[in-house]
Amino acid sequence: MRVPMPAAVVRDGVLHMYVKAGLQAEYQVSQGSWEHYVKPVAVSADAQIKVRARLEGTQKISRQAHL
């Protein structure tokens, strides 16, 4: 089963993400550790952002997207 990628955008310095039910959104800022997305997150303009989705309760993840 392929895990779909999340929808994500940085708008006015804030990361917004959306995933389908049953998936957990995750993000990484400037090569840091992967974090669970719970609510919009402030990010700096020069930050390197990666996003992905994880099938809840498993280690299956989607492809990563760079924003």
Phi and psi restraints in degrees (range 20) as a CNS / XPLOR table:
assign (resid 1 and name C) (resid 2 and name N)
       (resid 2 and name CA) (resid 2 and name C) 1.0 -89.2 20.0 2
assign (resid 2 and name N) (resid 2 and name CA)
       (resid 2 and name C) (resid 3 and name N) 1.0 132.1 20.0 2
assign (resid 2 and name C) (resid 3 and name N)
       (resid 3 and name CA) (resid 3 and name C) 1.0 -88.1 20.0 2
assign (resid 3 and name N) (resid 3 and name CA)
       (resid 3 and name C) (resid 4 and name N) 1.0 123.8 20.0 2
assign (resid 3 and name C) (resid 4 and name N)
       (resid 4 and name CA) (resid 4 and name C) 1.0 -70.6 20.0 2
assign (resid 4 and name N) (resid 4 and name CA)
       (resid 4 and name C) (resid 5 and name N) 1.0 147.3 20.0 2
assign (resid 4 and name C) (resid 5 and name N)
       (resid 5 and name CA) (resid 5 and name C) 1.0 -72.4 20.0 2
assign (resid 5 and name N) (resid 5 and name CA)
       (resid 5 and name C) (resid 6 and name N) 1.0 153.4 20.0 2
assign (resid 5 and name C) (resid 6 and name N)
       (resid 6 and name CA) (resid 6 and name C) 1.0 -78.6 20.0 2
assign (resid 6 and name N) (resid 6 and name CA)
       (resid 6 and name C) (resid 7 and name N) 1.0 158.5 20.0 2
assign (resid 6 and name C) (resid 7 and name N)
       (resid 7 and name CA) (resid 7 and name C) 1.0 -86.5 20.0 2
assign (resid 7 and name N) (resid 7 and name CA)
       (resid 7 and name C) (resid 8 and name N) 1.0 133.7 20.0 2
assign (resid 7 and name C) (resid 8 and name N)
       (resid 8 and name CA) (resid 8 and name C) 1.0 -150.6 20.0 2
assign (resid 8 and name N) (resid 8 and name CA)
       (resid 8 and name C) (resid 9 and name N) 1.0 146.5 20.0 2
assign (resid 8 and name C) (resid 9 and name N)
       (resid 9 and name CA) (resid 9 and name C) 1.0 -153.6 20.0 2
assign (resid 9 and name N) (resid 9 and name CA)
       (resid 9 and name C) (resid 10 and name N) 1.0 146.2 20.0 2
assign (resid 9 and name C) (resid 10 and name N)
       (resid 10 and name CA) (resid 10 and name C) 1.0 -103.9 20.0 2
assign (resid 10 and name N) (resid 10 and name CA)
       (resid 10 and name C) (resid 11 and name N) 1.0 117.5 20.0 2
assign (resid 10 and name C) (resid 11 and name N)
       (resid 11 and name CA) (resid 11 and name C) 1.0 -125.4 20.0 2
assign (resid 11 and name N) (resid 11 and name CA)
       (resid 11 and name C) (resid 12 and name N) 1.0 121.7 20.0 2
assign (resid 11 and name C) (resid 12 and name N)
       (resid 12 and name CA) (resid 12 and name C) 1.0 53.9 20.0 2
assign (resid 12 and name N) (resid 12 and name CA)
       (resid 12 and name C) (resid 13 and name N) 1.0 41.4 20.0 2
assign (resid 12 and name C) (resid 13 and name N)
       (resid 13 and name CA) (resid 13 and name C) 1.0 76.5 20.0 2
assign (resid 13 and name N) (resid 13 and name CA)
       (resid 13 and name C) (resid 14 and name N) 1.0 15.9 20.0 2
assign (resid 13 and name C) (resid 14 and name N)
       (resid 14 and name CA) (resid 14 and name C) 1.0 -127.5 20.0 2
assign (resid 14 and name N) (resid 14 and name CA)
       (resid 14 and name C) (resid 15 and name N) 1.0 129.6 20.0 2
assign (resid 14 and name C) (resid 15 and name N)
       (resid 15 and name CA) (resid 15 and name C) 1.0 -83.7 20.0 2
assign (resid 15 and name N) (resid 15 and name CA)
       (resid 15 and name C) (resid 16 and name N) 1.0 126.4 20.0 2
assign (resid 15 and name C) (resid 16 and name N)
       (resid 16 and name CA) (resid 16 and name C) 1.0 -119.4 20.0 2
assign (resid 16 and name N) (resid 16 and name CA)
       (resid 16 and name C) (resid 17 and name N) 1.0 134.7 20.0 2
assign (resid 16 and name C) (resid 17 and name N)
       (resid 17 and name CA) (resid 17 and name C) 1.0 -135.4 20.0 2
assign (resid 17 and name N) (resid 17 and name CA)
       (resid 17 and name C) (resid 18 and name N) 1.0 154.2 20.0 2
assign (resid 17 and name C) (resid 18 and name N)
       (resid 18 and name CA) (resid 18 and name C) 1.0 -143.7 20.0 2
assign (resid 18 and name N) (resid 18 and name CA)
       (resid 18 and name C) (resid 19 and name N) 1.0 134.5 20.0 2
assign (resid 18 and name C) (resid 19 and name N)
       (resid 19 and name CA) (resid 19 and name C) 1.0 -131.9 20.0 2
assign (resid 19 and name N) (resid 19 and name CA)
       (resid 19 and name C) (resid 20 and name N) 1.0 159.5 20.0 2
assign (resid 19 and name C) (resid 20 and name N)
       (resid 20 and name CA) (resid 20 and name C) 1.0 -69.8 20.0 2
assign (resid 20 and name N) (resid 20 and name CA)
       (resid 20 and name C) (resid 21 and name N) 1.0 159.6 20.0 2
assign (resid 20 and name C) (resid 21 and name N)
       (resid 21 and name CA) (resid 21 and name C) 1.0 -56.4 20.0 2
assign (resid 21 and name N) (resid 21 and name CA)
       (resid 21 and name C) (resid 22 and name N) 1.0 141.4 20.0 2
assign (resid 21 and name C) (resid 22 and name N)
       (resid 22 and name CA) (resid 22 and name C) 1.0 90.4 20.0 2
assign (resid 22 and name N) (resid 22 and name CA)
       (resid 22 and name C) (resid 23 and name N) 1.0 -2.9 20.0 2
assign (resid 22 and name C) (resid 23 and name N)
       (resid 23 and name CA) (resid 23 and name C) 1.0 -115.7 20.0 2
assign (resid 23 and name N) (resid 23 and name CA)
       (resid 23 and name C) (resid 24 and name N) 1.0 152.5 20.0 2
assign (resid 23 and name C) (resid 24 and name N)
       (resid 24 and name CA) (resid 24 and name C) 1.0 -112.9 20.0 2
assign (resid 24 and name N) (resid 24 and name CA)
       (resid 24 and name C) (resid 25 and name N) 1.0 124.4 20.0 2
assign (resid 24 and name C) (resid 25 and name N)
       (resid 25 and name CA) (resid 25 and name C) 1.0 -78.7 20.0 2
assign (resid 25 and name N) (resid 25 and name CA)
       (resid 25 and name C) (resid 26 and name N) 1.0 140.5 20.0 2
assign (resid 25 and name C) (resid 26 and name N)
       (resid 26 and name CA) (resid 26 and name C) 1.0 -134.9 20.0 2
assign (resid 26 and name N) (resid 26 and name CA)
       (resid 26 and name C) (resid 27 and name N) 1.0 150.9 20.0 2
assign (resid 26 and name C) (resid 27 and name N)
       (resid 27 and name CA) (resid 27 and name C) 1.0 -140.7 20.0 2
assign (resid 27 and name N) (resid 27 and name CA)
       (resid 27 and name C) (resid 28 and name N) 1.0 158.6 20.0 2
assign (resid 27 and name C) (resid 28 and name N)
       (resid 28 and name CA) (resid 28 and name C) 1.0 -134.1 20.0 2
assign (resid 28 and name N) (resid 28 and name CA)
       (resid 28 and name C) (resid 29 and name N) 1.0 133.8 20.0 2
assign (resid 28 and name C) (resid 29 and name N)
       (resid 29 and name CA) (resid 29 and name C) 1.0 -112.7 20.0 2
assign (resid 29 and name N) (resid 29 and name CA)
       (resid 29 and name C) (resid 30 and name N) 1.0 120.7 20.0 2
assign (resid 29 and name C) (resid 30 and name N)
       (resid 30 and name CA) (resid 30 and name C) 1.0 47.2 20.0 2
assign (resid 30 and name N) (resid 30 and name CA)
       (resid 30 and name C) (resid 31 and name N) 1.0 53.9 20.0 2
assign (resid 30 and name C) (resid 31 and name N)
       (resid 31 and name CA) (resid 31 and name C) 1.0 66.3 20.0 2
assign (resid 31 and name N) (resid 31 and name CA)
       (resid 31 and name C) (resid 32 and name N) 1.0 16.4 20.0 2
assign (resid 31 and name C) (resid 32 and name N)
       (resid 32 and name CA) (resid 32 and name C) 1.0 -76.9 20.0 2
assign (resid 32 and name N) (resid 32 and name CA)
       (resid 32 and name C) (resid 33 and name N) 1.0 -166.6 20.0 2
assign (resid 32 and name C) (resid 33 and name N)
       (resid 33 and name CA) (resid 33 and name C) 1.0 -79.4 20.0 2
assign (resid 33 and name N) (resid 33 and name CA)
       (resid 33 and name C) (resid 34 and name N) 1.0 156.6 20.0 2
assign (resid 33 and name C) (resid 34 and name N)
       (resid 34 and name CA) (resid 34 and name C) 1.0 -72.7 20.0 2
assign (resid 34 and name N) (resid 34 and name CA)
       (resid 34 and name C) (resid 35 and name N) 1.0 134.6 20.0 2
assign (resid 34 and name C) (resid 35 and name N)
       (resid 35 and name CA) (resid 35 and name C) 1.0 -119.2 20.0 2
assign (resid 35 and name N) (resid 35 and name CA)
       (resid 35 and name C) (resid 36 and name N) 1.0 146.5 20.0 2
assign (resid 35 and name C) (resid 36 and name N)
       (resid 36 and name CA) (resid 36 and name C) 1.0 -74.8 20.0 2
assign (resid 36 and name N) (resid 36 and name CA)
       (resid 36 and name C) (resid 37 and name N) 1.0 133.5 20.0 2
assign (resid 36 and name C) (resid 37 and name N)
       (resid 37 and name CA) (resid 37 and name C) 1.0 -85.7 20.0 2
assign (resid 37 and name N) (resid 37 and name CA)
       (resid 37 and name C) (resid 38 and name N) 1.0 122.7 20.0 2
assign (resid 37 and name C) (resid 38 and name N)
       (resid 38 and name CA) (resid 38 and name C) 1.0 -115.5 20.0 2
assign (resid 38 and name N) (resid 38 and name CA)
       (resid 38 and name C) (resid 39 and name N) 1.0 -39.1 20.0 2
assign (resid 38 and name C) (resid 39 and name N)
       (resid 39 and name CA) (resid 39 and name C) 1.0 -151.5 20.0 2
assign (resid 39 and name N) (resid 39 and name CA)
       (resid 39 and name C) (resid 40 and name N) 1.0 167.8 20.0 2
assign (resid 39 and name C) (resid 40 and name N)
       (resid 40 and name CA) (resid 40 and name C) 1.0 -51.8 20.0 2
assign (resid 40 and name N) (resid 40 and name CA)
       (resid 40 and name C) (resid 41 and name N) 1.0 141.5 20.0 2
assign (resid 40 and name C) (resid 41 and name N)
       (resid 41 and name CA) (resid 41 and name C) 1.0 -124.3 20.0 2
assign (resid 41 and name N) (resid 41 and name CA)
       (resid 41 and name C) (resid 42 and name N) 1.0 131.4 20.0 2
assign (resid 41 and name C) (resid 42 and name N)
       (resid 42 and name CA) (resid 42 and name C) 1.0 -73.1 20.0 2
assign (resid 42 and name N) (resid 42 and name CA)
       (resid 42 and name C) (resid 43 and name N) 1.0 133.9 20.0 2
assign (resid 42 and name C) (resid 43 and name N)
       (resid 43 and name CA) (resid 43 and name C) 1.0 -133.5 20.0 2
assign (resid 43 and name N) (resid 43 and name CA)
       (resid 43 and name C) (resid 44 and name N) 1.0 149.7 20.0 2
assign (resid 43 and name C) (resid 44 and name N)
       (resid 44 and name CA) (resid 44 and name C) 1.0 -76.5 20.0 2
assign (resid 44 and name N) (resid 44 and name CA)
       (resid 44 and name C) (resid 45 and name N) 1.0 157.4 20.0 2
assign (resid 44 and name C) (resid 45 and name N)
       (resid 45 and name CA) (resid 45 and name C) 1.0 -64.1 20.0 2
assign (resid 45 and name N) (resid 45 and name CA)
       (resid 45 and name C) (resid 46 and name N) 1.0 -29.9 20.0 2
assign (resid 45 and name C) (resid 46 and name N)
       (resid 46 and name CA) (resid 46 and name C) 1.0 -96.1 20.0 2
assign (resid 46 and name N) (resid 46 and name CA)
       (resid 46 and name C) (resid 47 and name N) 1.0 5.5 20.0 2
assign (resid 46 and name C) (resid 47 and name N)
       (resid 47 and name CA) (resid 47 and name C) 1.0 -70.2 20.0 2
assign (resid 47 and name N) (resid 47 and name CA)
       (resid 47 and name C) (resid 48 and name N) 1.0 143.9 20.0 2
assign (resid 47 and name C) (resid 48 and name N)
       (resid 48 and name CA) (resid 48 and name C) 1.0 -95.0 20.0 2
assign (resid 48 and name N) (resid 48 and name CA)
       (resid 48 and name C) (resid 49 and name N) 1.0 115.9 20.0 2
assign (resid 48 and name C) (resid 49 and name N)
       (resid 49 and name CA) (resid 49 and name C) 1.0 -108.5 20.0 2
assign (resid 49 and name N) (resid 49 and name CA)
       (resid 49 and name C) (resid 50 and name N) 1.0 131.9 20.0 2
assign (resid 49 and name C) (resid 50 and name N)
       (resid 50 and name CA) (resid 50 and name C) 1.0 -121.2 20.0 2
assign (resid 50 and name N) (resid 50 and name CA)
       (resid 50 and name C) (resid 51 and name N) 1.0 145.0 20.0 2
assign (resid 50 and name C) (resid 51 and name N)
       (resid 51 and name CA) (resid 51 and name C) 1.0 -131.8 20.0 2
assign (resid 51 and name N) (resid 51 and name CA)
       (resid 51 and name C) (resid 52 and name N) 1.0 154.0 20.0 2
assign (resid 51 and name C) (resid 52 and name N)
       (resid 52 and name CA) (resid 52 and name C) 1.0 -159.6 20.0 2
assign (resid 52 and name N) (resid 52 and name CA)
       (resid 52 and name C) (resid 53 and name N) 1.0 170.2 20.0 2
assign (resid 52 and name C) (resid 53 and name N)
       (resid 53 and name CA) (resid 53 and name C) 1.0 -122.6 20.0 2
assign (resid 53 and name N) (resid 53 and name CA)
       (resid 53 and name C) (resid 54 and name N) 1.0 149.2 20.0 2
assign (resid 53 and name C) (resid 54 and name N)
       (resid 54 and name CA) (resid 54 and name C) 1.0 -124.5 20.0 2
assign (resid 54 and name N) (resid 54 and name CA)
       (resid 54 and name C) (resid 55 and name N) 1.0 136.1 20.0 2
assign (resid 54 and name C) (resid 55 and name N)
       (resid 55 and name CA) (resid 55 and name C) 1.0 -71.0 20.0 2
assign (resid 55 and name N) (resid 55 and name CA)
       (resid 55 and name C) (resid 56 and name N) 1.0 118.6 20.0 2
assign (resid 55 and name C) (resid 56 and name N)
       (resid 56 and name CA) (resid 56 and name C) 1.0 -55.1 20.0 2
assign (resid 56 and name N) (resid 56 and name CA)
       (resid 56 and name C) (resid 57 and name N) 1.0 135.4 20.0 2
assign (resid 56 and name C) (resid 57 and name N)
       (resid 57 and name CA) (resid 57 and name C) 1.0 80.7 20.0 2
assign (resid 57 and name N) (resid 57 and name CA)
       (resid 57 and name C) (resid 58 and name N) 1.0 6.8 20.0 2
assign (resid 57 and name C) (resid 58 and name N)
       (resid 58 and name CA) (resid 58 and name C) 1.0 -135.9 20.0 2
assign (resid 58 and name N) (resid 58 and name CA)
       (resid 58 and name C) (resid 59 and name N) 1.0 178.8 20.0 2
assign (resid 58 and name C) (resid 59 and name N)
       (resid 59 and name CA) (resid 59 and name C) 1.0 -101.6 20.0 2
assign (resid 59 and name N) (resid 59 and name CA)
       (resid 59 and name C) (resid 60 and name N) 1.0 7.1 20.0 2
assign (resid 59 and name C) (resid 60 and name N)
       (resid 60 and name CA) (resid 60 and name C) 1.0 -76.3 20.0 2
assign (resid 60 and name N) (resid 60 and name CA)
       (resid 60 and name C) (resid 61 and name N) 1.0 128.6 20.0 2
assign (resid 60 and name C) (resid 61 and name N)
       (resid 61 and name CA) (resid 61 and name C) 1.0 -127.7 20.0 2
assign (resid 61 and name N) (resid 61 and name CA)
       (resid 61 and name C) (resid 62 and name N) 1.0 160.7 20.0 2
assign (resid 61 and name C) (resid 62 and name N)
       (resid 62 and name CA) (resid 62 and name C) 1.0 -82.0 20.0 2
assign (resid 62 and name N) (resid 62 and name CA)
       (resid 62 and name C) (resid 63 and name N) 1.0 177.0 20.0 2
assign (resid 62 and name C) (resid 63 and name N)
       (resid 63 and name CA) (resid 63 and name C) 1.0 -64.1 20.0 2
assign (resid 63 and name N) (resid 63 and name CA)
       (resid 63 and name C) (resid 64 and name N) 1.0 159.8 20.0 2
assign (resid 63 and name C) (resid 64 and name N)
       (resid 64 and name CA) (resid 64 and name C) 1.0 -95.3 20.0 2
assign (resid 64 and name N) (resid 64 and name CA)
       (resid 64 and name C) (resid 65 and name N) 1.0 145.2 20.0 2
assign (resid 64 and name C) (resid 65 and name N)
       (resid 65 and name CA) (resid 65 and name C) 1.0 -120.0 20.0 2
assign (resid 65 and name N) (resid 65 and name CA)
       (resid 65 and name C) (resid 66 and name N) 1.0 139.3 20.0 2
assign (resid 65 and name C) (resid 66 and name N)
       (resid 66 and name CA) (resid 66 and name C) 1.0 -98.2 20.0 2
assign (resid 66 and name N) (resid 66 and name CA)
       (resid 66 and name C) (resid 67 and name N) 1.0 131.3 20.0 2
